[in-house]
Amino acid sequence: MNKDARILLIVEDDPGLQKQMRWSLDAYETLVAGDRESALAQLRRHEPAVVTLDLGLPPDSDGAAEGLATLEQILALAPDTKVIVVTGNQDRSNAVKAVGMGAYDFYQKPFDAEILGLAIERAFRLHALQQENRRLQLTQDAPTQGIITRDPGMLKICRSVEKVAPSDATVMLLGESGTGKELLARALHQLSARSAKRFVAINCAAIPENLLESELFGYEKGAFTGASRQTRGKIEFADGGTFFLDEVGDLPPSLQAKLLRFLQERAVERIGGREEIAVDVRIVCATHQNLKKLIEAGRFREDLYYRLSEIVITIPALRERIGDATLLAHALLQKFARQEGRSIHGFKPGALEAIEAHDWPGNVRELENCIKRAVIMAEGAQIGRDDLGMDSAPEDLQPINLREVRERAERDAIIKALCRVDGNILGASELLGVSRPTLYDLINRHGLKPAAQGKVDEGT
């Protein structure tokens, strides 16, 4: 079957109507099935974009129970498939129920080739548009400026940032060190109505506890030794804009209470001051720590946690982002080559494999340092694995060649199917959506050998 053809599956138990529909709908690559089992086998094997489904299937040809059960399984196996339910004139309630379950449309008998053909054509067009939209979402760069990713999970986070940014909700960014929490905090600011005002950041872990209060809230002249003039705190300095509180998990208990009061009152009181100063600021905070465990240990206030976590965004580690390590490596190489004035034009294959295999415990920050060092130290026009300064060669890399990936997946699927049906060849072929002779050929090709009682072992 032509893989580029538009495949239509006709699920109909009347042989005469099957023949008539196939003849009338010859613009498509048509398949037919007369019951639920054969319909699901065709679905698994050919993945049709559109299915016409008669609700009156055996053994319940006069009812709709079997047809509705078939619809439910089709949508569970292939959620994007467009199912057009075919029903009799007296069965409109079941047709409406089918649409409620997820069917694309319904068509009432008697058969009219032109009307049904129009519904099928619309279904094919919608399916094609949705597939193209999904392809574009997976291949385009992240919509949030400054974030380089093609990982579906990270793209979803970027879109969440875009949705949240226009609001004034307090946002908590969670993730390991080096995952880009400050970059997303800046994106929240830039995409908000506050972008013309200041973005002010403070790292709670980088400032000594005895200085942190004055940094946050400011102080009046003479408040303590050395306070020679009135000084605004960082929160007050961010008035009208966004205040980013990084590593909030390191905030001392005494300041947690004062920060909570600010979040409740939206006013600050400088050290040594006697009046409250109203501040209009959007709060974004971040931490790599597990705040719920800190709460259990009595090191972080639960009421403050709930004030700071109106919206929580969890950023995945670099090792969890599909393909992003090498994508970022290419971008960083270009950036640092320009900065350092080096004529370096890419990576040797071994270097890219090493980047893919590394866990990157320091995430993007570690990758940045690695690529910058490699650009400075590289001898040739390309970066090799030795230039990256990695201790050992990558081991047990997963294949990236499509043929190898397909063959490995196919072999694993055959083994799993045979195990699930206890080695029964007929059961496995139905589960896999192939014929028994085809399954025997696949077993031989992948070096799997039949064992006793019809079971299959891996060949040596």
PETA-V171015 format. One record per residue. RES is the residue in one small letter. PHI is phi in radians with two decimals (none if undefined). PSI is psi in whole degrees, 0 to 359 (999 if undefined). D_CENTER is the distance of its C-alpha to the mean C-alpha in whole Angstrom. Layout:
BEGIN
RES:PHI:PSI:D_CENTER
RES:PHI:PSI:D_CENTER
END
This chain:
BEGIN
m:none:136:32
n:-1.12:120:31
k:-1.18:339:27
d:-1.57:356:27
a:-1.25:155:29
r:-1.51:111:28
i:-1.66:127:29
l:-2.05:126:30
l:-1.79:123:31
i:-1.80:114:34
v:-1.80:104:34
e:-2.69:131:38
d:-1.60:351:41
d:-1.51:111:43
p:-1.01:322:44
g:-1.13:316:46
l:-1.20:325:43
q:-0.96:310:41
k:-1.11:317:43
q:-1.11:318:44
m:-1.19:319:40
r:-1.08:319:40
w:-1.17:320:43
s:-1.33:335:42
l:-1.93:43:38
d:-1.31:358:39
a:-1.28:347:36
y:-1.99:162:34
e:-1.45:100:33
t:-1.64:142:34
l:-2.15:153:34
v:-2.23:152:36
a:-2.57:142:35
g:-1.84:355:38
d:-2.68:177:36
r:-1.11:315:33
e:-1.06:312:33
s:-1.21:328:34
a:-1.10:315:31
l:-1.20:326:28
a:-1.12:316:29
q:-1.13:322:29
l:-1.10:314:26
r:-1.14:322:25
r:-1.39:320:27
h:-1.96:347:26
e:0.85:59:23
p:-1.13:146:25
a:-1.32:327:24
v:-2.31:141:26
v:-2.26:132:28
t:-1.74:131:32
l:-2.23:115:32
d:-1.35:128:36
l:-1.26:333:36
g:-1.52:76:39
l:-1.81:151:38
p:-1.18:146:40
p:-1.57:13:41
d:-2.08:55:41
s:-1.09:334:42
d:-1.62:355:44
g:-2.09:197:41
a:-2.20:359:37
a:-1.07:315:36
e:-1.18:320:35
g:-1.13:318:34
l:-1.18:324:31
a:-1.15:322:30
t:-1.12:317:30
l:-1.01:314:27
e:-1.05:318:25
q:-1.26:323:25
i:-1.06:313:24
l:-1.22:332:21
a:-1.24:321:20
l:-1.36:323:20
a:-2.44:80:19
p:-1.03:334:17
d:-1.46:348:17
t:-1.17:136:21
k:-1.62:117:24
v:-1.87:121:26
i:-1.79:113:30
v:-1.40:130:32
v:-1.84:127:36
t:-2.51:161:38
g:-1.35:165:42
n:-1.08:332:43
q:-1.56:8:44
d:-2.12:34:41
r:-1.14:326:39
s:-1.11:321:38
n:-1.23:328:36
a:-1.12:317:34
v:-1.12:321:33
k:-1.08:319:32
a:-1.10:319:30
v:-1.12:321:28
g:-1.10:331:27
m:-1.37:345:25
g:2.23:4:23
a:-1.13:146:26
y:-1.23:318:26
d:-2.84:174:29
f:-2.36:152:33
y:-2.27:130:36
q:-1.68:133:39
k:-1.19:159:42
p:-1.32:161:44
f:-1.15:126:43
d:-2.25:109:43
a:-1.02:321:41
e:-1.21:314:41
i:-1.18:314:39
l:-1.10:322:37
g:-1.05:322:36
l:-1.14:317:35
a:-1.12:319:32
i:-1.14:318:31
e:-1.11:318:31
r:-1.08:320:29
a:-1.12:318:26
f:-1.09:319:26
r:-1.14:317:26
l:-1.12:318:23
h:-1.06:316:21
a:-1.11:319:21
l:-1.13:318:20
q:-1.15:321:17
q:-1.17:321:16
e:-1.16:319:17
n:-1.09:319:15
r:-1.13:319:12
r:-1.08:317:13
l:-1.15:321:14
q:-1.10:325:11
l:-1.41:340:9
t:-1.81:340:13
q:-1.35:158:13
d:-1.24:162:13
a:-1.04:142:12
p:-1.21:338:14
t:-1.44:123:15
q:-1.02:134:18
g:1.65:345:18
i:-1.68:122:15
i:-1.83:113:14
t:-2.85:152:11
r:-2.28:10:9
d:-1.30:128:6
p:-0.97:320:3
g:-1.15:319:2
m:-1.25:325:6
l:-1.09:322:6
k:-1.11:321:6
i:-1.13:319:8
c:-1.07:320:10
r:-1.21:327:11
s:-1.11:319:11
v:-1.06:318:14
e:-1.11:323:15
k:-1.23:320:16
v:-1.35:328:18
a:-0.91:316:20
p:-1.16:342:22
s:-1.46:174:23
d:-1.83:15:25
a:-1.08:142:23
t:-1.30:130:23
v:-2.02:134:20
m:-1.93:125:19
l:-1.81:121:17
l:-1.96:141:16
g:2.92:161:16
e:-1.11:162:18
s:-1.06:136:20
g:1.53:8:19
t:-1.52:351:16
g:1.81:31:17
k:-1.14:318:17
e:-1.18:326:21
l:-1.07:319:19
l:-1.24:326:17
a:-1.10:318:20
r:-1.15:324:22
a:-1.13:320:19
l:-1.02:321:20
h:-1.24:312:23
q:-1.12:330:23
l:-1.60:5:22
s:-1.77:172:24
a:-1.26:353:27
r:-1.63:5:29
s:-1.06:335:28
a:-1.35:345:31
k:-1.68:185:32
r:-1.35:147:32
f:-1.88:114:28
v:-2.03:127:30
a:-2.07:146:28
i:-2.48:138:30
n:-1.80:112:29
c:-1.14:335:31
a:-1.48:346:31
a:-1.72:353:33
i:-2.02:131:36
p:-0.98:146:38
e:-0.99:322:39
n:-1.25:346:42
l:-1.83:344:41
l:-1.15:322:38
e:-1.07:314:39
s:-1.18:328:41
e:-1.14:319:38
l:-1.31:312:36
f:-1.90:350:39
g:1.39:180:42
y:-2.71:158:46
e:-1.62:158:49
k:-1.03:130:52
g:1.43:7:54
a:-1.14:330:51
f:-2.75:171:51
t:-1.05:126:53
g:1.69:352:52
a:-1.45:80:51
s:-1.47:349:53
r:-2.67:161:51
q:-1.19:134:49
t:-2.35:128:45
r:-1.33:145:42
g:-1.44:171:39
k:-1.11:324:35
i:-1.10:312:34
e:-1.12:324:37
f:-1.14:333:37
a:-1.52:8:33
d:-0.86:127:35
g:1.56:346:33
g:-2.04:220:30
t:-2.16:134:28
f:-1.95:121:28
f:-1.83:116:26
l:-1.80:95:27
d:-1.48:149:25
e:0.88:52:25
v:-1.13:339:27
g:-1.13:342:27
d:-1.63:6:30
l:-1.21:127:32
p:-1.09:150:35
p:-0.94:320:36
s:-1.10:324:39
l:-1.43:337:37
q:-1.04:318:34
a:-1.13:319:37
k:-1.24:323:38
l:-1.15:320:34
l:-1.06:317:34
r:-1.09:320:37
f:-1.08:316:36
l:-1.12:329:33
q:-1.36:319:35
e:-1.71:340:38
r:0.97:42:36
a:-2.59:145:39
v:-1.99:155:40
e:-2.20:117:43
r:-1.15:154:44
i:-1.07:128:46
g:1.46:358:49
g:-1.62:166:49
r:-2.20:3:50
e:-2.23:151:48
e:-1.58:140:44
i:-2.01:117:43
a:-1.16:135:40
v:-2.31:127:37
d:-1.76:101:34
v:-2.51:146:31
r:-1.67:130:27
i:-1.72:128:26
v:-2.19:132:23
c:-2.23:165:23
a:-2.62:153:21
t:-2.83:153:22
h:-1.73:356:21
q:-1.55:160:23
n:-1.54:100:22
l:-1.16:329:24
k:-1.15:324:25
k:-1.22:324:27
l:-1.13:324:29
i:-1.13:315:30
e:-1.07:326:31
a:-1.45:358:33
g:1.36:19:34
r:-1.79:355:33
f:-2.53:136:31
r:-1.26:131:32
e:-1.18:321:30
d:-1.16:326:31
l:-1.20:320:30
y:-0.98:313:26
y:-1.22:331:26
r:-1.20:324:27
l:-1.48:342:25
s:-1.92:43:22
e:-1.00:318:22
i:-2.32:127:18
v:-1.97:129:16
i:-2.12:120:13
t:-1.76:123:12
i:-1.68:126:11
p:-1.24:153:10
a:-1.20:157:13
l:-1.03:324:13
r:-1.15:342:14
e:-1.63:355:10
r:-1.72:113:9
i:-1.10:118:9
g:1.34:354:13
d:-1.25:332:13
a:-1.08:313:16
t:-1.29:325:18
l:-1.07:314:16
l:-1.16:323:17
a:-1.04:317:21
h:-1.09:315:22
a:-1.14:319:21
l:-1.20:324:23
l:-1.04:314:26
q:-1.08:318:27
k:-1.09:310:27
f:-1.32:330:29
a:-1.09:320:31
r:-1.16:314:32
q:-1.09:320:33
e:-1.62:357:35
g:1.16:34:37
r:-1.79:141:36
s:-1.62:73:36
i:-1.98:130:33
h:-2.06:12:31
g:2.71:191:28
f:-2.01:148:27
k:-1.33:152:29
p:-0.90:319:27
g:-1.09:328:28
a:-1.20:316:27
l:-1.13:322:23
e:-1.12:321:23
a:-1.16:321:24
i:-1.13:318:21
e:-1.12:323:19
a:-1.40:338:21
h:-1.29:145:21
d:-1.38:338:19
w:0.92:64:20
p:-1.07:333:21
g:-1.56:4:21
n:1.04:216:18
v:-1.11:325:18
r:-1.10:318:22
e:-1.14:319:23
l:-1.10:318:22
e:-1.02:312:23
n:-1.09:319:27
c:-1.11:313:26
i:-1.22:321:26
k:-1.08:315:29
r:-1.08:318:31
a:-1.12:320:31
v:-1.11:319:31
i:-1.22:321:35
m:-1.62:344:36
a:-1.05:140:35
e:-1.53:324:38
g:-1.81:197:37
a:-1.53:354:35
q:-2.30:152:32
i:-1.54:126:30
g:-1.75:176:31
r:-1.09:323:30
d:-1.14:328:33
d:-1.16:335:32
l:-1.33:344:29
g:1.29:26:31
m:-1.47:145:29
d:-1.21:322:32
s:-2.45:162:31
a:-1.27:148:30
p:-1.12:141:26
e:-2.04:150:27
d:0.94:47:25
l:-1.21:142:23
q:-1.28:145:21
p:-1.20:149:22
i:-1.97:345:20
n:-1.10:129:23
l:-1.04:322:22
r:-1.11:316:25
e:-1.12:318:25
v:-1.09:314:21
r:-1.08:315:22
e:-1.13:319:26
r:-1.13:316:24
a:-1.12:319:22
e:-1.11:315:25
r:-1.10:316:27
d:-1.11:321:24
a:-1.13:320:24
i:-1.10:314:28
i:-1.09:316:29
k:-1.10:318:26
a:-1.13:316:28
l:-1.13:321:31
c:-1.15:321:31
r:-1.14:327:29
v:-1.82:17:33
d:1.02:40:35
g:1.44:5:36
n:-1.30:116:37
i:-1.12:317:36
l:-1.11:314:37
g:-1.09:319:34
a:-1.17:320:32
s:-1.13:322:32
e:-1.19:320:32
l:-1.12:322:28
l:-1.47:346:27
g:1.34:32:29
v:-2.28:166:31
s:-1.36:164:35
r:-1.07:315:37
p:-1.03:321:39
t:-1.11:319:35
l:-1.13:319:34
y:-1.05:318:37
d:-1.06:317:37
l:-1.16:321:33
i:-1.06:317:34
n:-1.17:318:37
r:-1.13:326:35
h:-1.62:9:33
g:1.25:28:36
l:-1.70:136:35
k:-2.04:136:39
p:-1.09:139:40
a:-1.93:190:41
a:-1.13:156:44
q:0.97:31:43
g:1.35:2:41
k:-1.37:164:38
v:-2.17:131:36
d:-1.88:159:36
e:-1.28:135:34
g:-1.27:163:37
t:-1.58:999:38
END
